[in-house]
């Protein structure tokens, strides 16, 4: 199956790609299929059931809100984040505008069910939708799975990452790091060049460049918004204070010459701003997930602010190289915290950012692969244990730490010749095996780790 850089970086809404973006897309798809089959006007009631990790932490991740928005034909890329609460309040009052045009009754407690202890067999993030006519006769039932990064599959597509598999032939297909390095060695191409050649199978270079720079613009706007918020606390019951606005003020008033590693503080700021926006349900770039959405933007901001000669061409090459690394994780392991823990989210994003930065700093393909391997190797075993089911503790700080780790990984790789004992492929395989061995309570259920050892209020 062919994967694009635009699969790895998508514009969405916080706080979770698996729990917010995926359910919204699945609900919207269910309604679109009803409409396409001529059933929409017969629907009098819809019922949604969320299972596994979705059911266990769905309230904290906004899965319930995402589902009702999707049923109203909203999509993560375009939904107005400023009106979400008002739209949800209307549904809670008993009225849902199905597909954005057919009004039906809706019971928040009977028609939207979150099962905290029940799971579906194929994946931890399962959901089932049903539609009934006025007599209560079932019109349609469908089950979907949110498999990480906002990717959604249905029951007939388990094992692939789109409802319709993309079989586009690519000039340089690769599914492993070894294959990618072999292509680079045979052709003399950089990692970003290989990705660019493949991307031209879908769109022109001008179109791709415009898409990637738009993604970068959304990342920048996310940082600006996160730094300018006036609310003192993040939403939710944890009363977590916003730190980005004050940190920006401190950094802008300080003399950077005093502290030789002040750049780390700026990287922290960029990551905190993004992830505070994500925790607030704001507009973010899934990169490759929402829980890890701050890492790639933070490292890209570092590149633009602190690397001489940084420009938009470098941004494009950074994102292409980072996506190449992300594809390896998607193909050979997982980017879903519900499957492999946070190593699949923050660890994958750290590796992607490290590889992207190494690329634009002049790294060879072997150095890029080395940087990505360092990025994931030192996140192996990372659990997903969000306190209160919210993407706040430890998620927000974890992005800041991983952003600086990615920069360090790239710098370490650039100081070497690319040779190393542990390949990226072996590190990804280890991550997959570690995730399989990890107890379920450490995989986005909020039933282990910090989630049970930290008082929520």
C-alpha positions in Angstrom: 0.0 0.0 0.0 1.3 3.4 -1.0 1.6 6.1 1.7 2.1 9.8 1.1 3.7 12.5 3.2 0.2 14.0 3.3 -1.0 10.8 5.1 1.6 11.3 7.8 0.8 15.1 8.2 -2.8 16.0 8.3 -4.7 19.0 9.6 -7.1 18.2 12.4 -8.5 19.0 15.8 -7.3 18.2 19.3 -6.9 16.5 21.6 -6.3 13.0 20.1 -5.9 11.7 16.6 -7.0 8.2 17.6 -9.8 9.3 19.9 -11.0 12.6 18.3 -9.9 12.7 14.7 -10.5 9.1 13.9 -14.0 8.8 15.5 -15.1 12.0 13.8 -14.0 10.7 10.4 -15.6 7.3 11.1 -18.9 8.9 12.0 -18.9 11.2 9.0 -18.1 8.2 6.8 -21.0 6.2 8.2 -23.4 9.1 7.4 -21.9 9.6 3.9 -22.5 5.9 3.1 -26.1 6.2 4.3 -26.5 9.2 2.1 -24.9 7.6 -0.9 -27.1 4.5 -0.6 -30.3 6.6 -0.4 -31.0 5.7 3.2 -30.4 9.1 4.9 -34.0 10.4 4.6 -35.4 7.3 6.2 -33.2 7.5 9.3 -35.0 8.5 12.5 -32.3 7.5 15.1 -28.6 6.7 15.2 -26.7 4.9 17.9 -23.0 4.9 18.5 -21.0 2.6 20.7 -17.3 3.1 21.5 -15.2 0.2 22.8 -11.8 -0.5 24.3 -9.5 2.5 24.7 -12.1 4.8 23.1 -14.6 3.8 25.7 -12.2 4.0 28.6 -10.9 7.5 27.9 -13.4 8.8 25.4 -14.8 11.6 27.6 -11.3 13.0 28.4 -10.3 12.8 24.7 -13.4 14.3 23.4 -14.5 11.1 21.5 -18.1 11.7 22.4 -18.0 15.2 21.0 -16.1 14.0 17.9 -18.8 11.4 17.1 -21.7 13.8 17.2 -19.8 16.3 15.1 -19.0 13.6 12.5 -22.7 12.5 12.4 -23.4 16.1 11.4 -21.0 15.7 8.5 -18.2 17.7 10.1 -14.5 16.8 9.3 -11.4 17.4 11.5 -9.7 19.4 8.8 -12.5 22.0 8.5 -14.7 21.9 11.6 -14.9 25.4 13.2 -13.1 24.8 16.6 -14.7 27.9 18.0 -18.3 26.6 17.7 -17.7 23.0 18.8 -19.1 23.4 22.3 -22.3 25.2 21.0 -22.9 22.5 18.5 -22.4 19.7 21.1 -24.8 21.6 23.5 -27.5 21.4 20.9 -27.1 17.7 20.6 -27.2 17.2 24.3 -30.4 19.1 24.3 -31.9 16.3 22.2 -31.5 17.5 18.6 -29.0 16.3 16.0 -28.8 17.5 12.4 -27.8 14.3 10.7 -25.4 14.9 7.7 -25.9 18.6 8.5 -29.4 18.7 7.1 -31.8 16.0 8.6 -33.0 16.8 12.1 -33.5 13.8 14.3 -33.9 13.2 18.0 -30.9 12.2 20.0 -30.4 10.9 23.6 -26.8 11.6 24.8 -26.9 8.7 27.2 -28.9 6.1 25.1 -27.5 6.9 21.7 -23.9 7.5 22.6 -22.5 4.6 24.7 -18.9 4.4 25.9 -18.0 0.9 27.1 -15.2 1.3 29.6 -14.4 -2.5 29.9 -15.5 -4.0 26.6 -13.4 -4.3 23.5 -13.8 -5.4 20.0 -11.4 -8.1 18.8 -9.6 -6.5 15.9 -8.2 -3.3 17.6 -8.4 -1.5 20.9 -10.1 1.6 19.3 -13.3 0.1 17.9 -16.7 1.8 17.3 -20.0 0.6 16.0 -22.7 2.8 14.4 -26.3 1.9 13.8 -29.1 3.6 12.0 -32.9 2.9 12.5 -36.0 4.1 10.7 -39.1 5.5 12.5 -40.4 2.0 13.3 -37.1 1.0 14.9 -36.1 -1.2 12.0 -32.3 -1.4 11.5 -31.2 0.3 8.3 -27.5 0.0 8.6 -24.8 -1.2 11.0 -21.1 -0.6 10.6 -17.9 -1.1 12.7 -14.8 1.0 12.3 -11.4 1.1 14.0 -9.3 4.1 14.7 -5.8 2.7 14.2 -3.6 5.8 15.0 -2.8 9.1 13.5 -6.4 9.7 12.5 -6.3 6.6 10.1 -9.6 4.7 10.0 -10.5 1.3 8.7 -13.7 -0.7 8.6 -14.3 -4.4 9.2 -13.5 -5.3 5.7 -10.2 -3.5 5.7 -8.5 -4.7 8.9 -4.7 -4.5 8.3 -4.8 -1.5 5.9 -5.0 2.2 6.7 -7.6 3.5 4.3 -11.1 2.3 3.6 -10.0 2.0 0.0 -6.4 0.8 -0.3 -4.2 3.0 -2.4 -2.3 0.8 -4.9 -0.6 3.7 -6.7 2.6 2.4 -8.3 5.6 4.3 -7.0 9.0 4.7 -8.7 10.9 4.0 -5.5 8.7 1.8 -3.2 10.1 1.0 0.2 8.7 -0.5 3.4 11.9 -0.9 5.4 14.9 1.4 6.3 17.2 -1.1 4.5 15.2 -0.7 1.3 15.2 3.1 1.6 19.0 3.2 2.1 19.6 0.8 -0.8 17.5 3.1 -3.1 19.6 6.1 -1.9 22.8 4.3 -2.5 21.9 3.1 -6.0 20.5 6.4 -7.2 22.5 8.9 -5.3 19.3 10.5 -4.1 18.7 12.0 -0.7 15.9 10.6 1.5 13.8 13.7 0.7 14.5 13.2 -3.0 13.2 9.6 -2.9 10.0 10.8 -1.2 9.6 13.6 -3.7 9.8 11.3 -6.6 7.2 9.0 -5.1 4.9 12.0 -4.3 4.9 13.0 -7.9 2.8 9.9 -8.6 -0.1 11.7 -7.0 0.5 15.4 -7.6 2.8 17.9 -9.2 5.8 19.3 -7.4 4.1 22.7 -7.2 1.0 21.2 -5.7 3.0 19.2 -3.2 5.1 22.2 -2.2 1.9 24.3 -1.7 0.4 21.5 0.5 3.5 21.1 2.6 3.9 24.8 3.1 0.3 25.1 4.1 0.9 22.4 6.7 3.9 24.4 8.0 1.7 27.5 8.1 -0.8 25.7 10.3 2.0 24.6 12.6 3.2 28.2 12.9 -0.3 29.5 13.6 -0.8 26.8 16.2 2.3 28.0 18.0 1.2 31.6 17.8 -2.2 30.8 19.1 -0.9 28.7 21.9 1.4 31.6 22.9 -1.3 34.2 22.9 -4.1 32.4 24.9 -5.3 34.4 27.9 -7.0 31.5 29.8 -4.9 30.6 32.8 -5.9 26.9 32.9 -6.3 24.2 30.3 -9.9 22.7 30.0 -10.7 19.6 32.0 -10.6 18.8 35.7 -6.9 18.6 36.2 -6.5 22.5 36.4 -3.2 22.3 34.5 -1.8 25.8 34.0 -0.9 27.1 30.5 2.8 27.8 30.4 3.5 28.9 26.8 2.3 32.6 27.1 4.5 33.2 30.2 7.5 31.3 28.8 7.3 33.4 25.6 7.3 36.6 27.6 10.2 35.5 29.7 12.3 34.5 26.7 11.5 37.7 24.8 12.6 39.8 27.8 15.8 37.8 28.5 19.3 38.3 27.1 19.9 35.1 25.1 23.6 35.7 25.2 23.7 34.9 28.9 22.7 31.3 28.5 24.5 29.4 25.7 21.7 26.7 25.6 18.7 29.1 25.7 17.7 27.5 22.4 16.4 24.5 24.4 13.9 26.9 26.1 12.6 28.1 22.8 12.2 24.5 21.6 10.3 23.8 24.9 8.1 26.8 24.2 7.2 25.7 20.6 6.3 22.2 21.8 4.3 23.4 24.8 2.4 25.9 22.7 1.3 23.2 20.2 0.3 20.6 22.8 -1.6 23.1 25.0 -3.6 24.0 21.9 -4.1 20.3 21.3 -5.3 19.8 24.8 -7.8 22.6 24.3 -9.3 21.1 21.2 -7.7 23.6 18.9 -6.5 23.3 15.3 -3.3 21.3 15.0 -1.3 19.2 12.6 -1.4 15.5 13.3 2.3 14.7 13.1 2.0 11.7 13.1 -0.6 11.7 16.0 -2.2 14.5 18.1 -0.6 13.3 21.3 2.8 13.8 19.7 1.8 16.8 17.6 4.3 19.2 19.1 7.5 17.5 18.3 7.9 18.0 14.5 6.6 21.6 14.7 9.0 22.4 17.6 12.0 21.0 15.7 11.0 22.8 12.5 10.7 26.0 14.4 14.2 25.4 15.8 15.5 24.9 12.3 14.0 28.1 11.1 15.0 30.2 14.1 18.5 28.9 14.8 19.9 27.3 11.7 21.6 29.8 9.3 20.3 29.7 5.8 17.0 27.9 6.8 14.3 28.5 4.2 11.0 27.2 2.9 12.8 24.7 0.6 14.4 23.2 3.8 10.9 23.0 5.4 9.7 20.9 2.4 12.7 18.6 2.5 12.4 18.3 6.3 8.8 17.2 6.1 9.5 14.8 3.2 12.4 13.1 5.1 10.4 13.0 8.4 7.5 11.4 6.5 9.8 8.7 5.1 10.7 7.7 8.6 7.0 7.8 9.7 6.1 5.5 6.9 8.5 2.9 8.2 6.7 3.0 11.6 3.3 2.7 10.0 4.4 -0.2 7.8 6.3 -2.2 10.4 4.9 -1.3 13.8 2.3 1.2 14.9 1.8 4.9 15.7 -1.2 4.1 18.0 -0.8 4.5 21.7 -3.6 2.1 22.2 -1.6 -0.6 20.4 2.0 0.0 21.5 2.0 2.7 24.2 3.4 6.2 23.8 6.6 4.9 22.2 4.5 4.6 19.1 3.4 8.2 19.3 6.1 10.4 20.9 8.8 7.8 20.0 7.8 7.8 16.3 7.5 11.6 16.2 10.9 12.0 17.8 12.5 9.7 15.2 10.7 11.5 12.4 11.8 15.0 13.6 15.4 13.7 14.1 15.5 12.3 10.6 14.0 15.5 9.1 16.4 17.8 10.9 19.4 15.6 10.0 18.4 15.8 6.4 18.2 19.6 6.2 21.5 20.0 8.1 23.2 18.1 5.3 23.1 14.6 6.7 23.7 11.6 4.4 21.0 9.0 4.1 22.8 6.8 6.5 23.1 9.7 9.0 19.4 10.4 8.6 18.6 6.8 9.3 21.0 6.9 12.3 19.3 10.0 13.7 15.9 8.4 13.4 17.2 5.3 15.1 18.6 7.3 18.0 15.3 9.1 18.3 13.2 5.9 18.8 15.8 3.8 20.6 15.7 6.2 23.6 11.9 6.2 23.7 11.5 2.4 23.7 9.1 1.2 26.4 7.4 4.6 26.8 3.9 3.9 28.2 0.7 5.8 27.5 -0.8 6.6 30.9 -2.6 10.0 30.7 -3.9 11.2 34.0 -7.7 11.6 34.0 -7.8 10.4 30.4 -6.7 13.9 29.2 -3.9 14.6 26.8 -2.2 16.8 29.3 -0.1 14.9 31.9 2.5 13.7 31.0 1.8 14.3 27.3 2.5 18.0 27.1 5.9 18.0 28.8 6.8 14.7 27.1 6.6 16.5 23.7 9.0 19.2 24.9 11.5 16.6 26.1 11.3 14.6 22.9 11.7 17.7 20.7 15.1 18.4 22.3 15.9 14.7 22.2 15.3 14.8 18.4 17.6 17.7 18.0 20.3 16.0 20.0 19.8 12.8 18.0 20.3 14.6 14.7 23.5 16.3 16.1 24.9 13.0 17.3 24.3 11.4 14.0 25.9 14.2 12.1 29.1 13.9 14.2 29.4 10.3 13.0 29.7 8.6 9.6 26.3 6.9 9.7 27.5 3.5 10.9 25.9 2.1 14.0 25.2 -1.2 15.7 21.4 -1.0 15.9 19.5 -0.3 12.6 16.3 1.7 12.5 14.5 -1.4 11.3 15.7 -3.4 14.3 14.6 -0.5 16.6 11.2 -0.4 15.0 10.9 -4.2 15.4 11.8 -3.9 19.0 9.2 -1.2 19.5 6.5 -3.4 18.0 7.6 -6.4 20.2 7.8 -4.2 23.3 4.3 -2.9 22.6 2.9 -6.4 22.2 4.4 -7.3 25.6 3.2 -4.2 27.3 0.2 -4.6 29.6 -3.1 -3.1 28.3 -3.3 -0.8 31.3 -0.3 1.1 30.0 -1.8 1.6 26.5 -4.1 4.6 26.6 -6.6 3.2 29.0 -5.7 5.5 32.0 -5.7 2.3 34.2 -2.0 2.2 35.0 1.2 4.2 35.6 0.8 7.9 36.3 -2.9 7.7 35.6 -3.5 5.8 38.9 -0.7 7.3 41.0 -1.5 11.0 40.5 -4.4 12.6 42.3 -6.6 14.2 39.7 -7.9 17.1 41.7 
